[in-house]
Amino acid sequence: MSLLNGSKVIIIGDRDGIPGPAIEECAKAAGAEVVFSSTECFV
């Protein structure tokens, strides 16, 4: 059983760091349901 199994998550990635789609794939692999995923630029 996974730590995130059955959880709903919101993902905000960073353009210069780890982008949202990469985090999204990891969360899905851990069993989470991705409700929202985005990559933002923080300056």
PDBQT receptor file of N, H, CA, C and O in Angstrom, charges set to zero:
ATOM      1  N   MET A   1       0.841  -1.173   0.000  1.00  0.00    +0.000 N 
ATOM      2  CA  MET A   1       0.000   0.000   0.000  1.00  0.00    +0.000 C 
ATOM      3  C   MET A   1       0.888   1.238   0.000  1.00  0.00    +0.000 C 
ATOM      4  O   MET A   1       1.906   1.293   0.689  1.00  0.00    +0.000 OA
ATOM      5  N   SER A   2       0.482   2.222  -0.783  1.00  0.00    +0.000 N 
ATOM      6  H   SER A   2      -0.346   2.177  -1.343  1.00  0.00    +0.000 HD
ATOM      7  CA  SER A   2       1.253   3.447  -0.938  1.00  0.00    +0.000 C 
ATOM      8  C   SER A   2       0.803   4.507   0.057  1.00  0.00    +0.000 C 
ATOM      9  O   SER A   2      -0.332   4.494   0.535  1.00  0.00    +0.000 OA
ATOM     10  N   LEU A   3       1.705   5.413   0.354  1.00  0.00    +0.000 N 
ATOM     11  H   LEU A   3       2.626   5.423  -0.035  1.00  0.00    +0.000 HD
ATOM     12  CA  LEU A   3       1.410   6.508   1.274  1.00  0.00    +0.000 C 
ATOM     13  C   LEU A   3       0.317   7.430   0.725  1.00  0.00    +0.000 C 
ATOM     14  O   LEU A   3      -0.503   7.940   1.488  1.00  0.00    +0.000 OA
ATOM     15  N   LEU A   4       0.303   7.642  -0.586  1.00  0.00    +0.000 N 
ATOM     16  H   LEU A   4       0.970   7.227  -1.205  1.00  0.00    +0.000 HD
ATOM     17  CA  LEU A   4      -0.665   8.547  -1.207  1.00  0.00    +0.000 C 
ATOM     18  C   LEU A   4      -1.866   7.829  -1.809  1.00  0.00    +0.000 C 
ATOM     19  O   LEU A   4      -2.693   8.468  -2.461  1.00  0.00    +0.000 OA
ATOM     20  N   ASN A   5      -1.984   6.540  -1.612  1.00  0.00    +0.000 N 
ATOM     21  H   ASN A   5      -1.312   6.021  -1.083  1.00  0.00    +0.000 HD
ATOM     22  CA  ASN A   5      -3.053   5.759  -2.215  1.00  0.00    +0.000 C 
ATOM     23  C   ASN A   5      -4.424   6.315  -1.846  1.00  0.00    +0.000 C 
ATOM     24  O   ASN A   5      -4.788   6.368  -0.672  1.00  0.00    +0.000 OA
ATOM     25  N   GLY A   6      -5.184   6.729  -2.868  1.00  0.00    +0.000 N 
ATOM     26  H   GLY A   6      -4.889   6.686  -3.822  1.00  0.00    +0.000 HD
ATOM     27  CA  GLY A   6      -6.525   7.245  -2.658  1.00  0.00    +0.000 C 
ATOM     28  C   GLY A   6      -6.589   8.718  -2.299  1.00  0.00    +0.000 C 
ATOM     29  O   GLY A   6      -7.683   9.252  -2.119  1.00  0.00    +0.000 OA
ATOM     30  N   SER A   7      -5.447   9.395  -2.189  1.00  0.00    +0.000 N 
ATOM     31  H   SER A   7      -4.558   8.961  -2.336  1.00  0.00    +0.000 HD
ATOM     32  CA  SER A   7      -5.421  10.823  -1.847  1.00  0.00    +0.000 C 
ATOM     33  C   SER A   7      -5.627  11.674  -3.094  1.00  0.00    +0.000 C 
ATOM     34  O   SER A   7      -5.262  11.271  -4.198  1.00  0.00    +0.000 OA
ATOM     35  N   LYS A   8      -6.211  12.847  -2.911  1.00  0.00    +0.000 N 
ATOM     36  H   LYS A   8      -6.507  13.175  -2.014  1.00  0.00    +0.000 HD
ATOM     37  CA  LYS A   8      -6.324  13.827  -3.984  1.00  0.00    +0.000 C 
ATOM     38  C   LYS A   8      -5.270  14.893  -3.736  1.00  0.00    +0.000 C 
ATOM     39  O   LYS A   8      -5.135  15.394  -2.620  1.00  0.00    +0.000 OA
ATOM     40  N   VAL A   9      -4.519  15.241  -4.785  1.00  0.00    +0.000 N 
ATOM     41  H   VAL A   9      -4.629  14.834  -5.692  1.00  0.00    +0.000 HD
ATOM     42  CA  VAL A   9      -3.422  16.190  -4.621  1.00  0.00    +0.000 C 
ATOM     43  C   VAL A   9      -3.518  17.335  -5.613  1.00  0.00    +0.000 C 
ATOM     44  O   VAL A   9      -4.058  17.192  -6.709  1.00  0.00    +0.000 OA
ATOM     45  N   ILE A  10      -2.979  18.481  -5.198  1.00  0.00    +0.000 N 
ATOM     46  H   ILE A  10      -2.541  18.598  -4.307  1.00  0.00    +0.000 HD
ATOM     47  CA  ILE A  10      -2.810  19.658  -6.044  1.00  0.00    +0.000 C 
ATOM     48  C   ILE A  10      -1.314  19.865  -6.174  1.00  0.00    +0.000 C 
ATOM     49  O   ILE A  10      -0.602  19.893  -5.171  1.00  0.00    +0.000 OA
ATOM     50  N   ILE A  11      -0.830  20.011  -7.400  1.00  0.00    +0.000 N 
ATOM     51  H   ILE A  11      -1.408  19.988  -8.215  1.00  0.00    +0.000 HD
ATOM     52  CA  ILE A  11       0.599  20.111  -7.646  1.00  0.00    +0.000 C 
ATOM     53  C   ILE A  11       0.927  21.461  -8.264  1.00  0.00    +0.000 C 
ATOM     54  O   ILE A  11       0.320  21.867  -9.256  1.00  0.00    +0.000 OA
ATOM     55  N   ILE A  12       1.902  22.159  -7.664  1.00  0.00    +0.000 N 
ATOM     56  H   ILE A  12       2.394  21.829  -6.858  1.00  0.00    +0.000 HD
ATOM     57  CA  ILE A  12       2.414  23.403  -8.229  1.00  0.00    +0.000 C 
ATOM     58  C   ILE A  12       3.918  23.239  -8.394  1.00  0.00    +0.000 C 
ATOM     59  O   ILE A  12       4.666  23.240  -7.416  1.00  0.00    +0.000 OA
ATOM     60  N   GLY A  13       4.351  23.098  -9.642  1.00  0.00    +0.000 N 
ATOM     61  H   GLY A  13       3.744  23.097 -10.436  1.00  0.00    +0.000 HD
ATOM     62  CA  GLY A  13       5.764  22.947  -9.940  1.00  0.00    +0.000 C 
ATOM     63  C   GLY A  13       6.411  24.300 -10.193  1.00  0.00    +0.000 C 
ATOM     64  O   GLY A  13       5.730  25.322 -10.280  1.00  0.00    +0.000 OA
ATOM     65  N   ASP A  14       7.733  24.293 -10.310  1.00  0.00    +0.000 N 
ATOM     66  H   ASP A  14       8.287  23.463 -10.239  1.00  0.00    +0.000 HD
ATOM     67  CA  ASP A  14       8.498  25.513 -10.532  1.00  0.00    +0.000 C 
ATOM     68  C   ASP A  14       9.203  25.417 -11.880  1.00  0.00    +0.000 C 
ATOM     69  O   ASP A  14       9.796  24.387 -12.200  1.00  0.00    +0.000 OA
ATOM     70  N   ARG A  15       9.143  26.473 -12.660  1.00  0.00    +0.000 N 
ATOM     71  H   ARG A  15       8.661  27.310 -12.399  1.00  0.00    +0.000 HD
ATOM     72  CA  ARG A  15       9.740  26.474 -13.993  1.00  0.00    +0.000 C 
ATOM     73  C   ARG A  15      11.246  26.222 -13.938  1.00  0.00    +0.000 C 
ATOM     74  O   ARG A  15      11.777  25.491 -14.775  1.00  0.00    +0.000 OA
ATOM     75  N   ASP A  16      11.934  26.810 -12.975  1.00  0.00    +0.000 N 
ATOM     76  H   ASP A  16      11.503  27.404 -12.295  1.00  0.00    +0.000 HD
ATOM     77  CA  ASP A  16      13.384  26.649 -12.863  1.00  0.00    +0.000 C 
ATOM     78  C   ASP A  16      13.776  25.479 -11.972  1.00  0.00    +0.000 C 
ATOM     79  O   ASP A  16      14.963  25.196 -11.809  1.00  0.00    +0.000 OA
ATOM     80  N   GLY A  17      12.808  24.805 -11.402  1.00  0.00    +0.000 N 
ATOM     81  H   GLY A  17      11.843  25.034 -11.534  1.00  0.00    +0.000 HD
ATOM     82  CA  GLY A  17      13.077  23.659 -10.534  1.00  0.00    +0.000 C 
ATOM     83  C   GLY A  17      12.475  22.408 -11.125  1.00  0.00    +0.000 C 
ATOM     84  O   GLY A  17      12.840  21.993 -12.226  1.00  0.00    +0.000 OA
ATOM     85  N   ILE A  18      11.554  21.806 -10.399  1.00  0.00    +0.000 N 
ATOM     86  H   ILE A  18      11.258  22.142  -9.505  1.00  0.00    +0.000 HD
ATOM     87  CA  ILE A  18      10.894  20.585 -10.862  1.00  0.00    +0.000 C 
ATOM     88  C   ILE A  18       9.533  20.967 -11.446  1.00  0.00    +0.000 C 
ATOM     89  O   ILE A  18       8.691  21.497 -10.721  1.00  0.00    +0.000 OA
ATOM     90  N   PRO A  19       9.296  20.713 -12.732  1.00  0.00    +0.000 N 
ATOM     91  CA  PRO A  19       8.028  21.083 -13.359  1.00  0.00    +0.000 C 
ATOM     92  C   PRO A  19       6.856  20.222 -12.871  1.00  0.00    +0.000 C 
ATOM     93  O   PRO A  19       7.036  19.084 -12.436  1.00  0.00    +0.000 OA
ATOM     94  N   GLY A  20       5.665  20.791 -12.956  1.00  0.00    +0.000 N 
ATOM     95  H   GLY A  20       5.518  21.715 -13.309  1.00  0.00    +0.000 HD
ATOM     96  CA  GLY A  20       4.451  20.119 -12.512  1.00  0.00    +0.000 C 
ATOM     97  C   GLY A  20       4.229  18.744 -13.099  1.00  0.00    +0.000 C 
ATOM     98  O   GLY A  20       3.900  17.826 -12.347  1.00  0.00    +0.000 OA
ATOM     99  N   PRO A  21       4.393  18.538 -14.422  1.00  0.00    +0.000 N 
ATOM    100  CA  PRO A  21       4.161  17.210 -14.996  1.00  0.00    +0.000 C 
ATOM    101  C   PRO A  21       5.068  16.123 -14.415  1.00  0.00    +0.000 C 
ATOM    102  O   PRO A  21       4.651  14.970 -14.300  1.00  0.00    +0.000 OA
ATOM    103  N   ALA A  22       6.298  16.476 -14.049  1.00  0.00    +0.000 N 
ATOM    104  H   ALA A  22       6.636  17.412 -14.142  1.00  0.00    +0.000 HD
ATOM    105  CA  ALA A  22       7.202  15.487 -13.458  1.00  0.00    +0.000 C 
ATOM    106  C   ALA A  22       6.709  15.066 -12.078  1.00  0.00    +0.000 C 
ATOM    107  O   ALA A  22       6.736  13.883 -11.737  1.00  0.00    +0.000 OA
ATOM    108  N   ILE A  23       6.262  16.035 -11.286  1.00  0.00    +0.000 N 
ATOM    109  H   ILE A  23       6.240  16.996 -11.562  1.00  0.00    +0.000 HD
ATOM    110  CA  ILE A  23       5.723  15.733  -9.960  1.00  0.00    +0.000 C 
ATOM    111  C   ILE A  23       4.425  14.945 -10.102  1.00  0.00    +0.000 C 
ATOM    112  O   ILE A  23       4.147  14.042  -9.314  1.00  0.00    +0.000 OA
ATOM    113  N   GLU A  24       3.636  15.297 -11.113  1.00  0.00    +0.000 N 
ATOM    114  H   GLU A  24       3.862  16.031 -11.753  1.00  0.00    +0.000 HD
ATOM    115  CA  GLU A  24       2.364  14.615 -11.356  1.00  0.00    +0.000 C 
ATOM    116  C   GLU A  24       2.569  13.129 -11.628  1.00  0.00    +0.000 C 
ATOM    117  O   GLU A  24       1.829  12.297 -11.102  1.00  0.00    +0.000 OA
ATOM    118  N   GLU A  25       3.555  12.790 -12.435  1.00  0.00    +0.000 N 
ATOM    119  H   GLU A  25       4.156  13.466 -12.862  1.00  0.00    +0.000 HD
ATOM    120  CA  GLU A  25       3.827  11.387 -12.734  1.00  0.00    +0.000 C 
ATOM    121  C   GLU A  25       4.248  10.629 -11.483  1.00  0.00    +0.000 C 
ATOM    122  O   GLU A  25       3.851   9.480 -11.291  1.00  0.00    +0.000 OA
ATOM    123  N   CYS A  26       5.044  11.260 -10.636  1.00  0.00    +0.000 N 
ATOM    124  H   CYS A  26       5.367  12.193 -10.792  1.00  0.00    +0.000 HD
ATOM    125  CA  CYS A  26       5.465  10.616  -9.381  1.00  0.00    +0.000 C 
ATOM    126  C   CYS A  26       4.274  10.402  -8.456  1.00  0.00    +0.000 C 
ATOM    127  O   CYS A  26       4.150   9.349  -7.832  1.00  0.00    +0.000 OA
ATOM    128  N   ALA A  27       3.397  11.401  -8.368  1.00  0.00    +0.000 N 
ATOM    129  H   ALA A  27       3.498  12.257  -8.875  1.00  0.00    +0.000 HD
ATOM    130  CA  ALA A  27       2.224  11.297  -7.499  1.00  0.00    +0.000 C 
ATOM    131  C   ALA A  27       1.289  10.192  -7.988  1.00  0.00    +0.000 C 
ATOM    132  O   ALA A  27       0.756   9.423  -7.187  1.00  0.00    +0.000 OA
ATOM    133  N   LYS A  28       1.093  10.117  -9.303  1.00  0.00    +0.000 N 
ATOM    134  H   LYS A  28       1.525  10.742  -9.953  1.00  0.00    +0.000 HD
ATOM    135  CA  LYS A  28       0.237   9.058  -9.863  1.00  0.00    +0.000 C 
ATOM    136  C   LYS A  28       0.825   7.683  -9.595  1.00  0.00    +0.000 C 
ATOM    137  O   LYS A  28       0.096   6.741  -9.283  1.00  0.00    +0.000 OA
ATOM    138  N   ALA A  29       2.143   7.567  -9.715  1.00  0.00    +0.000 N 
ATOM    139  H   ALA A  29       2.735   8.332  -9.968  1.00  0.00    +0.000 HD
ATOM    140  CA  ALA A  29       2.805   6.291  -9.459  1.00  0.00    +0.000 C 
ATOM    141  C   ALA A  29       2.674   5.879  -7.997  1.00  0.00    +0.000 C 
ATOM    142  O   ALA A  29       2.708   4.692  -7.672  1.00  0.00    +0.000 OA
ATOM    143  N   ALA A  30       2.523   6.875  -7.113  1.00  0.00    +0.000 N 
ATOM    144  H   ALA A  30       2.496   7.839  -7.377  1.00  0.00    +0.000 HD
ATOM    145  CA  ALA A  30       2.367   6.605  -5.689  1.00  0.00    +0.000 C 
ATOM    146  C   ALA A  30       0.908   6.354  -5.314  1.00  0.00    +0.000 C 
ATOM    147  O   ALA A  30       0.601   6.104  -4.148  1.00  0.00    +0.000 OA
ATOM    148  N   GLY A  31       0.004   6.420  -6.303  1.00  0.00    +0.000 N 
ATOM    149  H   GLY A  31       0.254   6.623  -7.250  1.00  0.00    +0.000 HD
ATOM    150  CA  GLY A  31      -1.393   6.094  -6.050  1.00  0.00    +0.000 C 
ATOM    151  C   GLY A  31      -2.311   7.268  -5.818  1.00  0.00    +0.000 C 
ATOM    152  O   GLY A  31      -3.471   7.075  -5.454  1.00  0.00    +0.000 OA
ATOM    153  N   ALA A  32      -1.822   8.491  -6.019  1.00  0.00    +0.000 N 
ATOM    154  H   ALA A  32      -0.879   8.648  -6.314  1.00  0.00    +0.000 HD
ATOM    155  CA  ALA A  32      -2.644   9.681  -5.788  1.00  0.00    +0.000 C 
ATOM    156  C   ALA A  32      -3.493  10.017  -7.009  1.00  0.00    +0.000 C 
ATOM    157  O   ALA A  32      -3.162   9.649  -8.136  1.00  0.00    +0.000 OA
ATOM    158  N   GLU A  33      -4.581  10.715  -6.766  1.00  0.00    +0.000 N 
ATOM    159  H   GLU A  33      -4.851  11.014  -5.850  1.00  0.00    +0.000 HD
ATOM    160  CA  GLU A  33      -5.410  11.255  -7.839  1.00  0.00    +0.000 C 
ATOM    161  C   GLU A  33      -5.052  12.730  -7.967  1.00  0.00    +0.000 C 
ATOM    162  O   GLU A  33      -5.232  13.491  -7.016  1.00  0.00    +0.000 OA
ATOM    163  N   VAL A  34      -4.547  13.147  -9.131  1.00  0.00    +0.000 N 
ATOM    164  H   VAL A  34      -4.400  12.529  -9.903  1.00  0.00    +0.000 HD
ATOM    165  CA  VAL A  34      -4.143  14.538  -9.338  1.00  0.00    +0.000 C 
ATOM    166  C   VAL A  34      -5.367  15.345  -9.753  1.00  0.00    +0.000 C 
ATOM    167  O   VAL A  34      -5.970  15.090 -10.795  1.00  0.00    +0.000 OA
ATOM    168  N   VAL A  35      -5.723  16.320  -8.923  1.00  0.00    +0.000 N 
ATOM    169  H   VAL A  35      -5.233  16.527  -8.077  1.00  0.00    +0.000 HD
ATOM    170  CA  VAL A  35      -6.884  17.169  -9.176  1.00  0.00    +0.000 C 
ATOM    171  C   VAL A  35      -6.483  18.369 -10.029  1.00  0.00    +0.000 C 
ATOM    172  O   VAL A  35      -7.238  18.797 -10.903  1.00  0.00    +0.000 OA
ATOM    173  N   PHE A  36      -5.279  18.916  -9.770  1.00  0.00    +0.000 N 
ATOM    174  H   PHE A  36      -4.666  18.569  -9.061  1.00  0.00    +0.000 HD
ATOM    175  CA  PHE A  36      -4.794  20.083 -10.499  1.00  0.00    +0.000 C 
ATOM    176  C   PHE A  36      -3.274  20.024 -10.555  1.00  0.00    +0.000 C 
ATOM    177  O   PHE A  36      -2.625  19.694  -9.562  1.00  0.00    +0.000 OA
ATOM    178  N   SER A  37      -2.707  20.340 -11.709  1.00  0.00    +0.000 N 
ATOM    179  H   SER A  37      -3.234  20.608 -12.515  1.00  0.00    +0.000 HD
ATOM    180  CA  SER A  37      -1.257  20.367 -11.866  1.00  0.00    +0.000 C 
ATOM    181  C   SER A  37      -0.875  21.550 -12.725  1.00  0.00    +0.000 C 
ATOM    182  O   SER A  37      -1.471  21.782 -13.776  1.00  0.00    +0.000 OA
ATOM    183  N   SER A  38       0.136  22.313 -12.272  1.00  0.00    +0.000 N 
ATOM    184  H   SER A  38       0.620  22.125 -11.418  1.00  0.00    +0.000 HD
ATOM    185  CA  SER A  38       0.562  23.491 -13.000  1.00  0.00    +0.000 C 
ATOM    186  C   SER A  38       2.049  23.726 -12.765  1.00  0.00    +0.000 C 
ATOM    187  O   SER A  38       2.608  23.303 -11.753  1.00  0.00    +0.000 OA
ATOM    188  N   THR A  39       2.675  24.408 -13.718  1.00  0.00    +0.000 N 
ATOM    189  H   THR A  39       2.221  24.751 -14.540  1.00  0.00    +0.000 HD
ATOM    190  CA  THR A  39       4.063  24.836 -13.560  1.00  0.00    +0.000 C 
ATOM    191  C   THR A  39       4.049  26.359 -13.565  1.00  0.00    +0.000 C 
ATOM    192  O   THR A  39       3.548  26.973 -14.507  1.00  0.00    +0.000 OA
ATOM    193  N   GLU A  40       4.586  26.961 -12.540  1.00  0.00    +0.000 N 
ATOM    194  H   GLU A  40       4.994  26.463 -11.774  1.00  0.00    +0.000 HD
ATOM    195  CA  GLU A  40       4.575  28.417 -12.383  1.00  0.00    +0.000 C 
ATOM    196  C   GLU A  40       5.993  28.968 -12.398  1.00  0.00    +0.000 C 
ATOM    197  O   GLU A  40       6.960  28.225 -12.231  1.00  0.00    +0.000 OA
ATOM    198  N   CYS A  41       6.108  30.268 -12.599  1.00  0.00    +0.000 N 
ATOM    199  H   CYS A  41       5.322  30.872 -12.736  1.00  0.00    +0.000 HD
ATOM    200  CA  CYS A  41       7.385  30.963 -12.553  1.00  0.00    +0.000 C 
ATOM    201  C   CYS A  41       7.368  31.881 -11.337  1.00  0.00    +0.000 C 
ATOM    202  O   CYS A  41       6.587  32.830 -11.276  1.00  0.00    +0.000 OA
ATOM    203  N   PHE A  42       8.238  31.592 -10.370  1.00  0.00    +0.000 N 
ATOM    204  H   PHE A  42       8.873  30.821 -10.420  1.00  0.00    +0.000 HD
ATOM    205  CA  PHE A  42       8.304  32.388  -9.157  1.00  0.00    +0.000 C 
ATOM    206  C   PHE A  42       9.511  33.310  -9.236  1.00  0.00    +0.000 C 
ATOM    207  O   PHE A  42      10.650  32.843  -9.246  1.00  0.00    +0.000 OA
ATOM    208  N   VAL A  43       9.271  34.609  -9.293  1.00  0.00    +0.000 N 
ATOM    209  H   VAL A  43       8.346  34.989  -9.285  1.00  0.00    +0.000 HD
ATOM    210  CA  VAL A  43      10.363  35.580  -9.330  1.00  0.00    +0.000 C 
ATOM    211  C   VAL A  43      10.261  36.563  -8.197  1.00  0.00    +0.000 C 
ATOM    212  O   VAL A  43      11.101  37.453  -8.074  1.00  0.00    +0.000 OA
TER     213      VAL A  43
